[in-house]
Amino acid sequence: MTAAASVTWADPGDLAAVAARIAAEVARPGKKRIAIAGGSTPGKVLQLLAAQNLDWSGVRIVPTDDRQVPPDHPASNLGALRRAFAGTAAEILPLADGDRPARFDLVWLGMGEDGHIASLFPRMCAEPCKRRRVIAVTPIPLPLEAPFARLTLNRKALTAAEAVILVVTGRAKRTVIEHALGGADSYPVSDILRGPGPPVTIYWSE
């Protein structure tokens, strides 16, 4: 039987610490595959990374999820990543429905106050997965700030990694994580924190 993921809280858990963790991953020898969450927090961390002289060659990056909009749409996670890494040698790859991406070196997740990760929501309409690891989903209800159907890495894809970092801010999200760690199963993040998978490091800040 596969053991549950080991979970640790980073100290410090601020965005500078997240940037240091990503920089250490990029600096490792060899090629790397990294999945990066959408939202505003990654953009802030990537700004910190831009100030460092990192060699991004050999680094392949995919979004953990994306809205089904063109890359030049303001809601596109792919477009945001391409803009953030413009001028670097990083290769930014889109998600495609039905893909089976190779194992990741690092998966960077965010989380909503409802406990959703990537675009795996507590309530959603999802097409049958079969053997696919990139799936089409529609949140129920659609978020007003981003009313779009999504593509997302599923749980198997997110946990096919050497390590996972969960980056969250605010007291409300910390409470959700504590409930999930305490045994609550209604949150998608519970599958990452308590299910079988790679080690998870939580970066939390106010």
Beta strands, then each sheet from edge to edge (+ up, - down):
strand 1: 7-9
strand 2: 32-36
strand 3: 59-63
strand 4: 65-67
strand 5: 91-92
strand 6: 106-109
strand 7: 124-126
strand 8: 134-139
strand 9: 150-153
strand 10: 164-169
strand 11: 200-205
sheet 1: 1+ 11+ 10+ 6+ 2+ 3+ 5+
sheet 2: 4+ 9- 8+ 7-
end
